[in-house]
Amino acid sequence: MLQVKHICVVICFALASAVNAQVPLSLTTAGELQPGADAFVVKPGESVMIPETHVKMIPPEHFMFSPDLKGFIHAGTSSVMQVSEIIGTSFIMVSKNLTPEYIASQKFVFKEKEEISTLHGANGVIYVLGFSNKGVDYERLMFLAGDYHNTIWINVSYPAASRKILYDTIKESLLTAQFVKYE
C-alpha cells in the first residue's frame, strides 16, 4: 500500500510541475524564444545519455539537449522533452494509477492511451493529455516504459497546434529510449 501511495505522490508531482515545463526557454530583447545557455544541438541520430539517470535515447532532429532540464528543447515550437526514471517500480504499477478520472483530477484532459514496444524490446505506454497554459492549448505525452523493476518516464509538452508536425517525430524518438547500466 505504501508503494501505491508513493507512486501517486510521484504522479501528482510530475503532473503539477509539468505545466511549467517550458522553463529553460527565455526571451531575447527582440522578443524571440531561445534555449538556456547550457543547451546544444546533438548530431542527427546520436544517442544521448541523460545526466543523473540510466536512460539513453536519440532525440528528435533539431531538438537541443539541455543538461539542466535533463532533456531536450525545440525553441521554434516551444516544445520540451524531460527524461526521468523511477527505480524500483514497474511502469505497469505507475500506469495503473493513471486513469482518466485521476488525470482529470489533476486538471489535465485525457485524450488517448497507446500500448507500445521500444526499439530495444521494452513494453510501455504513451498517454496523450491536454492542458492550457496562459491561453495556449498544449498536448502532453507521458511515455512510460521499462521492466518489472524500473520505469523510464518521459514527459513531452508541445503546442497542440503543432501536433501534425511533431507527434510522429517525437514518438519515433521516444521509442529509442532505453536503460543503460553504468560501468
Rosetta constraint file for C-alpha pairs under 8 A:
AtomPair CA 1 CA 5 HARMONIC 6.45 0.50
AtomPair CA 2 CA 6 HARMONIC 6.20 0.50
AtomPair CA 3 CA 7 HARMONIC 6.17 0.50
AtomPair CA 4 CA 8 HARMONIC 6.22 0.50
AtomPair CA 4 CA 93 HARMONIC 7.81 0.50
AtomPair CA 5 CA 9 HARMONIC 6.24 0.50
AtomPair CA 6 CA 10 HARMONIC 6.26 0.50
AtomPair CA 7 CA 11 HARMONIC 6.16 0.50
AtomPair CA 7 CA 93 HARMONIC 7.87 0.50
AtomPair CA 7 CA 94 HARMONIC 6.20 0.50
AtomPair CA 7 CA 97 HARMONIC 7.93 0.50
AtomPair CA 8 CA 12 HARMONIC 6.07 0.50
AtomPair CA 8 CA 97 HARMONIC 7.08 0.50
AtomPair CA 9 CA 13 HARMONIC 6.14 0.50
AtomPair CA 10 CA 14 HARMONIC 6.12 0.50
AtomPair CA 11 CA 15 HARMONIC 6.04 0.50
AtomPair CA 11 CA 94 HARMONIC 7.87 0.50
AtomPair CA 12 CA 16 HARMONIC 5.94 0.50
AtomPair CA 12 CA 106 HARMONIC 7.24 0.50
AtomPair CA 13 CA 17 HARMONIC 5.95 0.50
AtomPair CA 14 CA 18 HARMONIC 5.80 0.50
AtomPair CA 15 CA 19 HARMONIC 7.20 0.50
AtomPair CA 15 CA 106 HARMONIC 6.91 0.50
AtomPair CA 16 CA 106 HARMONIC 7.29 0.50
AtomPair CA 17 CA 21 HARMONIC 6.90 0.50
AtomPair CA 18 CA 155 HARMONIC 7.67 0.50
AtomPair CA 19 CA 131 HARMONIC 7.88 0.50
AtomPair CA 19 CA 133 HARMONIC 6.95 0.50
AtomPair CA 21 CA 80 HARMONIC 6.62 0.50
AtomPair CA 21 CA 157 HARMONIC 7.26 0.50
AtomPair CA 22 CA 78 HARMONIC 7.07 0.50
AtomPair CA 22 CA 79 HARMONIC 7.37 0.50
AtomPair CA 22 CA 80 HARMONIC 6.33 0.50
AtomPair CA 24 CA 35 HARMONIC 5.82 0.50
AtomPair CA 24 CA 36 HARMONIC 5.29 0.50
AtomPair CA 24 CA 69 HARMONIC 7.05 0.50
AtomPair CA 25 CA 33 HARMONIC 6.11 0.50
AtomPair CA 25 CA 34 HARMONIC 5.38 0.50
AtomPair CA 25 CA 35 HARMONIC 4.56 0.50
AtomPair CA 25 CA 36 HARMONIC 6.04 0.50
AtomPair CA 25 CA 75 HARMONIC 6.87 0.50
AtomPair CA 25 CA 78 HARMONIC 7.78 0.50
AtomPair CA 26 CA 33 HARMONIC 5.54 0.50
AtomPair CA 26 CA 34 HARMONIC 5.36 0.50
AtomPair CA 26 CA 35 HARMONIC 6.34 0.50
AtomPair CA 26 CA 36 HARMONIC 7.00 0.50
AtomPair CA 27 CA 31 HARMONIC 5.29 0.50
AtomPair CA 27 CA 32 HARMONIC 5.26 0.50
AtomPair CA 27 CA 33 HARMONIC 4.70 0.50
AtomPair CA 27 CA 34 HARMONIC 6.05 0.50
AtomPair CA 28 CA 32 HARMONIC 5.27 0.50
AtomPair CA 28 CA 33 HARMONIC 6.45 0.50
AtomPair CA 28 CA 34 HARMONIC 6.79 0.50
AtomPair CA 33 CA 75 HARMONIC 5.93 0.50
AtomPair CA 33 CA 76 HARMONIC 7.37 0.50
AtomPair CA 33 CA 78 HARMONIC 7.85 0.50
AtomPair CA 34 CA 75 HARMONIC 5.76 0.50
AtomPair CA 35 CA 39 HARMONIC 6.36 0.50
AtomPair CA 35 CA 73 HARMONIC 7.19 0.50
AtomPair CA 35 CA 74 HARMONIC 7.88 0.50
AtomPair CA 35 CA 75 HARMONIC 6.18 0.50
AtomPair CA 36 CA 66 HARMONIC 7.62 0.50
AtomPair CA 38 CA 66 HARMONIC 5.98 0.50
AtomPair CA 38 CA 67 HARMONIC 6.88 0.50
AtomPair CA 38 CA 68 HARMONIC 7.33 0.50
AtomPair CA 39 CA 64 HARMONIC 5.79 0.50
AtomPair CA 39 CA 65 HARMONIC 5.25 0.50
AtomPair CA 39 CA 66 HARMONIC 4.31 0.50
AtomPair CA 39 CA 67 HARMONIC 7.07 0.50
AtomPair CA 40 CA 64 HARMONIC 5.07 0.50
AtomPair CA 40 CA 65 HARMONIC 5.33 0.50
AtomPair CA 40 CA 66 HARMONIC 6.76 0.50
AtomPair CA 41 CA 62 HARMONIC 6.81 0.50
AtomPair CA 41 CA 63 HARMONIC 6.61 0.50
AtomPair CA 41 CA 64 HARMONIC 4.45 0.50
AtomPair CA 41 CA 65 HARMONIC 6.13 0.50
AtomPair CA 42 CA 46 HARMONIC 6.50 0.50
AtomPair CA 42 CA 59 HARMONIC 7.87 0.50
AtomPair CA 42 CA 61 HARMONIC 7.99 0.50
AtomPair CA 42 CA 62 HARMONIC 7.76 0.50
AtomPair CA 42 CA 63 HARMONIC 7.56 0.50
AtomPair CA 42 CA 64 HARMONIC 6.43 0.50
AtomPair CA 42 CA 65 HARMONIC 6.65 0.50
AtomPair CA 44 CA 61 HARMONIC 5.70 0.50
AtomPair CA 44 CA 62 HARMONIC 7.87 0.50
AtomPair CA 45 CA 58 HARMONIC 6.01 0.50
AtomPair CA 45 CA 59 HARMONIC 7.63 0.50
AtomPair CA 45 CA 61 HARMONIC 7.64 0.50
AtomPair CA 46 CA 58 HARMONIC 5.76 0.50
AtomPair CA 46 CA 59 HARMONIC 7.77 0.50
AtomPair CA 47 CA 56 HARMONIC 6.40 0.50
AtomPair CA 47 CA 57 HARMONIC 5.07 0.50
AtomPair CA 47 CA 58 HARMONIC 4.30 0.50
AtomPair CA 47 CA 59 HARMONIC 7.29 0.50
AtomPair CA 48 CA 56 HARMONIC 5.35 0.50
AtomPair CA 48 CA 57 HARMONIC 5.41 0.50
AtomPair CA 48 CA 58 HARMONIC 6.06 0.50
AtomPair CA 48 CA 59 HARMONIC 7.57 0.50
AtomPair CA 49 CA 53 HARMONIC 7.84 0.50
AtomPair CA 49 CA 54 HARMONIC 7.44 0.50
AtomPair CA 49 CA 55 HARMONIC 5.99 0.50
AtomPair CA 49 CA 56 HARMONIC 4.26 0.50
AtomPair CA 49 CA 57 HARMONIC 6.73 0.50
AtomPair CA 50 CA 54 HARMONIC 7.16 0.50
AtomPair CA 50 CA 55 HARMONIC 5.72 0.50
AtomPair CA 50 CA 56 HARMONIC 5.95 0.50
AtomPair CA 50 CA 57 HARMONIC 7.96 0.50
AtomPair CA 50 CA 67 HARMONIC 7.40 0.50
AtomPair CA 50 CA 70 HARMONIC 5.91 0.50
AtomPair CA 50 CA 71 HARMONIC 6.91 0.50
AtomPair CA 50 CA 83 HARMONIC 7.20 0.50
AtomPair CA 51 CA 67 HARMONIC 6.52 0.50
AtomPair CA 51 CA 70 HARMONIC 6.27 0.50
AtomPair CA 53 CA 84 HARMONIC 6.66 0.50
AtomPair CA 53 CA 85 HARMONIC 6.57 0.50
AtomPair CA 54 CA 85 HARMONIC 7.64 0.50
AtomPair CA 54 CA 179 HARMONIC 5.34 0.50
AtomPair CA 54 CA 180 HARMONIC 5.22 0.50
AtomPair CA 54 CA 181 HARMONIC 6.25 0.50
AtomPair CA 54 CA 182 HARMONIC 7.14 0.50
AtomPair CA 55 CA 83 HARMONIC 7.81 0.50
AtomPair CA 55 CA 84 HARMONIC 7.69 0.50
AtomPair CA 55 CA 85 HARMONIC 7.48 0.50
AtomPair CA 55 CA 152 HARMONIC 7.12 0.50
AtomPair CA 55 CA 177 HARMONIC 6.65 0.50
AtomPair CA 55 CA 178 HARMONIC 5.59 0.50
AtomPair CA 55 CA 179 HARMONIC 4.71 0.50
AtomPair CA 55 CA 180 HARMONIC 5.98 0.50
AtomPair CA 56 CA 177 HARMONIC 5.71 0.50
AtomPair CA 56 CA 178 HARMONIC 5.49 0.50
AtomPair CA 56 CA 179 HARMONIC 6.38 0.50
AtomPair CA 56 CA 180 HARMONIC 6.59 0.50
AtomPair CA 57 CA 173 HARMONIC 7.17 0.50
AtomPair CA 57 CA 174 HARMONIC 7.38 0.50
AtomPair CA 57 CA 176 HARMONIC 5.24 0.50
AtomPair CA 57 CA 177 HARMONIC 4.34 0.50
AtomPair CA 57 CA 178 HARMONIC 6.42 0.50
AtomPair CA 58 CA 173 HARMONIC 5.72 0.50
AtomPair CA 58 CA 174 HARMONIC 7.88 0.50
AtomPair CA 58 CA 176 HARMONIC 5.97 0.50
AtomPair CA 58 CA 177 HARMONIC 7.17 0.50
AtomPair CA 59 CA 63 HARMONIC 6.53 0.50
AtomPair CA 59 CA 72 HARMONIC 7.09 0.50
AtomPair CA 59 CA 170 HARMONIC 7.86 0.50
AtomPair CA 59 CA 173 HARMONIC 5.41 0.50
AtomPair CA 59 CA 174 HARMONIC 7.80 0.50
AtomPair CA 60 CA 169 HARMONIC 6.08 0.50
AtomPair CA 60 CA 170 HARMONIC 5.88 0.50
AtomPair CA 60 CA 172 HARMONIC 7.74 0.50
AtomPair CA 60 CA 173 HARMONIC 5.47 0.50
AtomPair CA 62 CA 74 HARMONIC 6.88 0.50
AtomPair CA 63 CA 72 HARMONIC 5.78 0.50
AtomPair CA 63 CA 73 HARMONIC 5.28 0.50
AtomPair CA 63 CA 74 HARMONIC 4.76 0.50
AtomPair CA 64 CA 72 HARMONIC 5.25 0.50
AtomPair CA 64 CA 73 HARMONIC 5.21 0.50
AtomPair CA 64 CA 74 HARMONIC 6.24 0.50
AtomPair CA 65 CA 70 HARMONIC 7.88 0.50
AtomPair CA 65 CA 71 HARMONIC 5.89 0.50
AtomPair CA 65 CA 72 HARMONIC 4.47 0.50
AtomPair CA 65 CA 73 HARMONIC 6.60 0.50
AtomPair CA 66 CA 70 HARMONIC 6.03 0.50
AtomPair CA 66 CA 71 HARMONIC 5.60 0.50
AtomPair CA 66 CA 72 HARMONIC 5.63 0.50
AtomPair CA 66 CA 73 HARMONIC 7.15 0.50
AtomPair CA 67 CA 71 HARMONIC 6.62 0.50
AtomPair CA 69 CA 82 HARMONIC 6.49 0.50
AtomPair CA 70 CA 82 HARMONIC 5.85 0.50
AtomPair CA 70 CA 83 HARMONIC 5.81 0.50
AtomPair CA 70 CA 84 HARMONIC 7.54 0.50
AtomPair CA 71 CA 80 HARMONIC 7.51 0.50
AtomPair CA 71 CA 81 HARMONIC 5.34 0.50
AtomPair CA 71 CA 82 HARMONIC 4.48 0.50
AtomPair CA 71 CA 83 HARMONIC 5.43 0.50
AtomPair CA 72 CA 80 HARMONIC 5.88 0.50
AtomPair CA 72 CA 81 HARMONIC 4.99 0.50
AtomPair CA 72 CA 82 HARMONIC 6.64 0.50
AtomPair CA 73 CA 78 HARMONIC 7.40 0.50
AtomPair CA 73 CA 79 HARMONIC 5.66 0.50
AtomPair CA 73 CA 80 HARMONIC 4.53 0.50
AtomPair CA 73 CA 81 HARMONIC 6.23 0.50
AtomPair CA 74 CA 78 HARMONIC 5.84 0.50
AtomPair CA 74 CA 79 HARMONIC 5.10 0.50
AtomPair CA 74 CA 80 HARMONIC 6.53 0.50
AtomPair CA 75 CA 79 HARMONIC 6.58 0.50
AtomPair CA 77 CA 158 HARMONIC 6.96 0.50
AtomPair CA 77 CA 159 HARMONIC 7.19 0.50
AtomPair CA 77 CA 162 HARMONIC 7.21 0.50
AtomPair CA 78 CA 158 HARMONIC 6.22 0.50
AtomPair CA 78 CA 159 HARMONIC 7.06 0.50
AtomPair CA 79 CA 156 HARMONIC 7.24 0.50
AtomPair CA 79 CA 157 HARMONIC 5.55 0.50
AtomPair CA 79 CA 158 HARMONIC 4.38 0.50
AtomPair CA 79 CA 159 HARMONIC 7.17 0.50
AtomPair CA 80 CA 155 HARMONIC 7.99 0.50
AtomPair CA 80 CA 156 HARMONIC 5.58 0.50
AtomPair CA 80 CA 157 HARMONIC 5.35 0.50
AtomPair CA 80 CA 158 HARMONIC 6.69 0.50
AtomPair CA 81 CA 154 HARMONIC 6.77 0.50
AtomPair CA 81 CA 155 HARMONIC 5.70 0.50
AtomPair CA 81 CA 156 HARMONIC 4.29 0.50
AtomPair CA 81 CA 157 HARMONIC 6.61 0.50
AtomPair CA 82 CA 154 HARMONIC 5.57 0.50
AtomPair CA 82 CA 155 HARMONIC 5.26 0.50
AtomPair CA 82 CA 156 HARMONIC 6.40 0.50
AtomPair CA 83 CA 152 HARMONIC 7.54 0.50
AtomPair CA 83 CA 153 HARMONIC 6.07 0.50
AtomPair CA 83 CA 154 HARMONIC 4.51 0.50
AtomPair CA 83 CA 155 HARMONIC 6.68 0.50
AtomPair CA 84 CA 152 HARMONIC 6.21 0.50
AtomPair CA 84 CA 153 HARMONIC 5.18 0.50
AtomPair CA 84 CA 154 HARMONIC 6.14 0.50
AtomPair CA 85 CA 150 HARMONIC 7.32 0.50
AtomPair CA 85 CA 151 HARMONIC 5.55 0.50
AtomPair CA 85 CA 152 HARMONIC 4.57 0.50
AtomPair CA 85 CA 153 HARMONIC 5.37 0.50
AtomPair CA 86 CA 150 HARMONIC 5.80 0.50
AtomPair CA 86 CA 151 HARMONIC 5.00 0.50
AtomPair CA 86 CA 152 HARMONIC 6.53 0.50
AtomPair CA 86 CA 153 HARMONIC 7.18 0.50
AtomPair CA 87 CA 149 HARMONIC 6.78 0.50
AtomPair CA 87 CA 150 HARMONIC 4.69 0.50
AtomPair CA 87 CA 151 HARMONIC 6.46 0.50
AtomPair CA 88 CA 149 HARMONIC 4.82 0.50
AtomPair CA 88 CA 150 HARMONIC 5.21 0.50
AtomPair CA 88 CA 151 HARMONIC 7.96 0.50
AtomPair CA 89 CA 93 HARMONIC 6.82 0.50
AtomPair CA 89 CA 94 HARMONIC 7.45 0.50
AtomPair CA 89 CA 148 HARMONIC 6.90 0.50
AtomPair CA 89 CA 149 HARMONIC 4.94 0.50
AtomPair CA 89 CA 150 HARMONIC 5.09 0.50
AtomPair CA 89 CA 151 HARMONIC 6.39 0.50
AtomPair CA 90 CA 94 HARMONIC 6.68 0.50
AtomPair CA 90 CA 146 HARMONIC 6.88 0.50
AtomPair CA 90 CA 147 HARMONIC 5.92 0.50
AtomPair CA 90 CA 148 HARMONIC 4.43 0.50
AtomPair CA 90 CA 149 HARMONIC 4.82 0.50
AtomPair CA 90 CA 150 HARMONIC 5.19 0.50
AtomPair CA 90 CA 151 HARMONIC 5.66 0.50
AtomPair CA 91 CA 95 HARMONIC 5.96 0.50
AtomPair CA 91 CA 124 HARMONIC 6.88 0.50
AtomPair CA 91 CA 144 HARMONIC 5.80 0.50
AtomPair CA 91 CA 145 HARMONIC 5.69 0.50
AtomPair CA 91 CA 146 HARMONIC 6.05 0.50
AtomPair CA 91 CA 147 HARMONIC 6.94 0.50
AtomPair CA 91 CA 148 HARMONIC 7.17 0.50
AtomPair CA 91 CA 150 HARMONIC 6.94 0.50
AtomPair CA 91 CA 151 HARMONIC 5.00 0.50
AtomPair CA 91 CA 152 HARMONIC 7.66 0.50
AtomPair CA 92 CA 96 HARMONIC 5.96 0.50
AtomPair CA 92 CA 124 HARMONIC 7.90 0.50
AtomPair CA 92 CA 148 HARMONIC 7.56 0.50
AtomPair CA 93 CA 97 HARMONIC 6.90 0.50
AtomPair CA 94 CA 98 HARMONIC 6.96 0.50
AtomPair CA 95 CA 99 HARMONIC 7.79 0.50
AtomPair CA 95 CA 125 HARMONIC 7.76 0.50
AtomPair CA 95 CA 144 HARMONIC 7.45 0.50
AtomPair CA 97 CA 102 HARMONIC 7.39 0.50
AtomPair CA 98 CA 102 HARMONIC 6.03 0.50
AtomPair CA 98 CA 103 HARMONIC 6.24 0.50
AtomPair CA 99 CA 103 HARMONIC 6.16 0.50
AtomPair CA 100 CA 104 HARMONIC 6.10 0.50
AtomPair CA 100 CA 109 HARMONIC 7.83 0.50
AtomPair CA 100 CA 110 HARMONIC 5.52 0.50
AtomPair CA 101 CA 105 HARMONIC 6.26 0.50
AtomPair CA 102 CA 106 HARMONIC 6.63 0.50
AtomPair CA 103 CA 107 HARMONIC 6.88 0.50
AtomPair CA 103 CA 108 HARMONIC 5.63 0.50
AtomPair CA 103 CA 109 HARMONIC 6.76 0.50
AtomPair CA 103 CA 110 HARMONIC 6.41 0.50
AtomPair CA 104 CA 108 HARMONIC 5.11 0.50
AtomPair CA 104 CA 109 HARMONIC 5.67 0.50
AtomPair CA 104 CA 110 HARMONIC 6.85 0.50
AtomPair CA 107 CA 131 HARMONIC 7.32 0.50
AtomPair CA 108 CA 129 HARMONIC 6.19 0.50
AtomPair CA 108 CA 130 HARMONIC 5.65 0.50
AtomPair CA 108 CA 131 HARMONIC 5.28 0.50
AtomPair CA 109 CA 129 HARMONIC 5.32 0.50
AtomPair CA 109 CA 130 HARMONIC 4.78 0.50
AtomPair CA 109 CA 131 HARMONIC 6.39 0.50
AtomPair CA 110 CA 127 HARMONIC 7.78 0.50
AtomPair CA 110 CA 128 HARMONIC 6.58 0.50
AtomPair CA 110 CA 129 HARMONIC 4.78 0.50
AtomPair CA 110 CA 130 HARMONIC 6.58 0.50
AtomPair CA 111 CA 127 HARMONIC 7.63 0.50
AtomPair CA 111 CA 128 HARMONIC 5.37 0.50
AtomPair CA 111 CA 129 HARMONIC 5.30 0.50
AtomPair CA 111 CA 130 HARMONIC 6.83 0.50
AtomPair CA 112 CA 127 HARMONIC 5.87 0.50
AtomPair CA 112 CA 128 HARMONIC 5.15 0.50
AtomPair CA 112 CA 129 HARMONIC 7.19 0.50
AtomPair CA 113 CA 125 HARMONIC 6.85 0.50
AtomPair CA 113 CA 126 HARMONIC 5.70 0.50
AtomPair CA 113 CA 127 HARMONIC 4.48 0.50
AtomPair CA 113 CA 128 HARMONIC 6.26 0.50
AtomPair CA 114 CA 125 HARMONIC 5.50 0.50
AtomPair CA 114 CA 126 HARMONIC 5.19 0.50
AtomPair CA 114 CA 127 HARMONIC 6.52 0.50
AtomPair CA 115 CA 123 HARMONIC 7.68 0.50
AtomPair CA 115 CA 124 HARMONIC 5.94 0.50
AtomPair CA 115 CA 125 HARMONIC 4.41 0.50
AtomPair CA 115 CA 126 HARMONIC 6.54 0.50
AtomPair CA 116 CA 123 HARMONIC 5.98 0.50
AtomPair CA 116 CA 124 HARMONIC 5.15 0.50
AtomPair CA 116 CA 125 HARMONIC 5.34 0.50
AtomPair CA 116 CA 126 HARMONIC 7.13 0.50
AtomPair CA 117 CA 121 HARMONIC 5.83 0.50
AtomPair CA 117 CA 122 HARMONIC 5.50 0.50
AtomPair CA 117 CA 123 HARMONIC 4.49 0.50
AtomPair CA 117 CA 124 HARMONIC 5.92 0.50
AtomPair CA 117 CA 175 HARMONIC 7.18 0.50
AtomPair CA 118 CA 122 HARMONIC 5.23 0.50
AtomPair CA 118 CA 123 HARMONIC 6.45 0.50
AtomPair CA 118 CA 124 HARMONIC 7.48 0.50
AtomPair CA 118 CA 145 HARMONIC 7.77 0.50
AtomPair CA 118 CA 174 HARMONIC 7.76 0.50
AtomPair CA 118 CA 175 HARMONIC 4.40 0.50
AtomPair CA 118 CA 176 HARMONIC 6.16 0.50
AtomPair CA 118 CA 177 HARMONIC 7.00 0.50
AtomPair CA 118 CA 178 HARMONIC 7.84 0.50
AtomPair CA 119 CA 175 HARMONIC 5.70 0.50
AtomPair CA 119 CA 176 HARMONIC 5.64 0.50
AtomPair CA 119 CA 177 HARMONIC 7.95 0.50
AtomPair CA 120 CA 176 HARMONIC 7.20 0.50
AtomPair CA 120 CA 177 HARMONIC 7.99 0.50
AtomPair CA 120 CA 178 HARMONIC 6.73 0.50
AtomPair CA 122 CA 145 HARMONIC 6.28 0.50
AtomPair CA 122 CA 146 HARMONIC 5.35 0.50
AtomPair CA 122 CA 147 HARMONIC 6.60 0.50
AtomPair CA 122 CA 178 HARMONIC 7.87 0.50
AtomPair CA 123 CA 145 HARMONIC 5.62 0.50
AtomPair CA 123 CA 146 HARMONIC 6.13 0.50
AtomPair CA 123 CA 147 HARMONIC 7.22 0.50
AtomPair CA 124 CA 143 HARMONIC 7.36 0.50
AtomPair CA 124 CA 144 HARMONIC 5.38 0.50
AtomPair CA 124 CA 145 HARMONIC 3.87 0.50
AtomPair CA 124 CA 146 HARMONIC 6.49 0.50
AtomPair CA 125 CA 143 HARMONIC 5.93 0.50
AtomPair CA 125 CA 144 HARMONIC 5.40 0.50
AtomPair CA 125 CA 145 HARMONIC 6.40 0.50
AtomPair CA 126 CA 141 HARMONIC 6.39 0.50
AtomPair CA 126 CA 142 HARMONIC 5.52 0.50
AtomPair CA 126 CA 143 HARMONIC 4.51 0.50
AtomPair CA 126 CA 144 HARMONIC 6.44 0.50
AtomPair CA 127 CA 140 HARMONIC 7.85 0.50
AtomPair CA 127 CA 141 HARMONIC 5.54 0.50
AtomPair CA 127 CA 142 HARMONIC 5.00 0.50
AtomPair CA 127 CA 143 HARMONIC 6.54 0.50
AtomPair CA 128 CA 139 HARMONIC 6.71 0.50
AtomPair CA 128 CA 140 HARMONIC 5.76 0.50
AtomPair CA 128 CA 141 HARMONIC 4.77 0.50
AtomPair CA 128 CA 142 HARMONIC 6.60 0.50
AtomPair CA 129 CA 139 HARMONIC 5.58 0.50
AtomPair CA 129 CA 140 HARMONIC 4.95 0.50
AtomPair CA 129 CA 141 HARMONIC 6.36 0.50
AtomPair CA 129 CA 142 HARMONIC 7.83 0.50
AtomPair CA 130 CA 137 HARMONIC 7.19 0.50
AtomPair CA 130 CA 138 HARMONIC 5.79 0.50
AtomPair CA 130 CA 139 HARMONIC 4.57 0.50
AtomPair CA 130 CA 140 HARMONIC 6.03 0.50
AtomPair CA 130 CA 160 HARMONIC 7.93 0.50
AtomPair CA 131 CA 137 HARMONIC 5.91 0.50
AtomPair CA 131 CA 138 HARMONIC 5.36 0.50
AtomPair CA 131 CA 139 HARMONIC 6.36 0.50
AtomPair CA 131 CA 140 HARMONIC 7.53 0.50
AtomPair CA 132 CA 136 HARMONIC 5.36 0.50
AtomPair CA 132 CA 137 HARMONIC 4.36 0.50
AtomPair CA 132 CA 138 HARMONIC 5.73 0.50
AtomPair CA 133 CA 137 HARMONIC 6.62 0.50
AtomPair CA 133 CA 138 HARMONIC 7.42 0.50
AtomPair CA 136 CA 159 HARMONIC 7.08 0.50
AtomPair CA 137 CA 159 HARMONIC 5.98 0.50
AtomPair CA 137 CA 160 HARMONIC 5.61 0.50
AtomPair CA 137 CA 161 HARMONIC 7.71 0.50
AtomPair CA 138 CA 157 HARMONIC 6.56 0.50
AtomPair CA 138 CA 158 HARMONIC 5.51 0.50
AtomPair CA 138 CA 159 HARMONIC 4.23 0.50
AtomPair CA 138 CA 160 HARMONIC 4.53 0.50
AtomPair CA 138 CA 161 HARMONIC 7.82 0.50
AtomPair CA 139 CA 157 HARMONIC 5.70 0.50
AtomPair CA 139 CA 158 HARMONIC 5.65 0.50
AtomPair CA 139 CA 159 HARMONIC 6.17 0.50
AtomPair CA 139 CA 160 HARMONIC 5.16 0.50
AtomPair CA 139 CA 163 HARMONIC 7.89 0.50
AtomPair CA 140 CA 155 HARMONIC 6.69 0.50
AtomPair CA 140 CA 156 HARMONIC 5.44 0.50
AtomPair CA 140 CA 157 HARMONIC 4.54 0.50
AtomPair CA 140 CA 158 HARMONIC 6.81 0.50
AtomPair CA 141 CA 154 HARMONIC 7.80 0.50
AtomPair CA 141 CA 155 HARMONIC 5.67 0.50
AtomPair CA 141 CA 156 HARMONIC 4.98 0.50
AtomPair CA 141 CA 157 HARMONIC 6.54 0.50
AtomPair CA 142 CA 153 HARMONIC 7.07 0.50
AtomPair CA 142 CA 154 HARMONIC 5.90 0.50
AtomPair CA 142 CA 155 HARMONIC 4.78 0.50
AtomPair CA 142 CA 156 HARMONIC 6.61 0.50
AtomPair CA 143 CA 152 HARMONIC 7.57 0.50
AtomPair CA 143 CA 153 HARMONIC 5.64 0.50
AtomPair CA 143 CA 154 HARMONIC 5.01 0.50
AtomPair CA 143 CA 155 HARMONIC 6.37 0.50
AtomPair CA 143 CA 174 HARMONIC 7.28 0.50
AtomPair CA 144 CA 151 HARMONIC 6.35 0.50
AtomPair CA 144 CA 152 HARMONIC 5.57 0.50
AtomPair CA 144 CA 153 HARMONIC 4.84 0.50
AtomPair CA 144 CA 154 HARMONIC 6.72 0.50
AtomPair CA 145 CA 151 HARMONIC 5.52 0.50
AtomPair CA 145 CA 152 HARMONIC 5.24 0.50
AtomPair CA 145 CA 153 HARMONIC 6.95 0.50
AtomPair CA 146 CA 150 HARMONIC 5.73 0.50
AtomPair CA 146 CA 151 HARMONIC 4.66 0.50
AtomPair CA 146 CA 152 HARMONIC 5.89 0.50
AtomPair CA 146 CA 178 HARMONIC 7.87 0.50
AtomPair CA 146 CA 179 HARMONIC 7.81 0.50
AtomPair CA 147 CA 151 HARMONIC 6.71 0.50
AtomPair CA 152 CA 177 HARMONIC 7.74 0.50
AtomPair CA 152 CA 178 HARMONIC 7.64 0.50
AtomPair CA 152 CA 179 HARMONIC 7.56 0.50
AtomPair CA 154 CA 174 HARMONIC 7.81 0.50
AtomPair CA 158 CA 162 HARMONIC 6.87 0.50
AtomPair CA 158 CA 163 HARMONIC 7.55 0.50
AtomPair CA 159 CA 163 HARMONIC 7.21 0.50
AtomPair CA 162 CA 166 HARMONIC 6.05 0.50
AtomPair CA 163 CA 167 HARMONIC 5.22 0.50
AtomPair CA 164 CA 168 HARMONIC 7.82 0.50
AtomPair CA 165 CA 169 HARMONIC 7.69 0.50
AtomPair CA 166 CA 170 HARMONIC 5.97 0.50
AtomPair CA 167 CA 171 HARMONIC 6.02 0.50
AtomPair CA 168 CA 172 HARMONIC 6.08 0.50
AtomPair CA 169 CA 173 HARMONIC 6.38 0.50
AtomPair CA 170 CA 174 HARMONIC 6.19 0.50
AtomPair CA 171 CA 175 HARMONIC 6.28 0.50
AtomPair CA 172 CA 176 HARMONIC 7.03 0.50
AtomPair CA 173 CA 177 HARMONIC 7.34 0.50
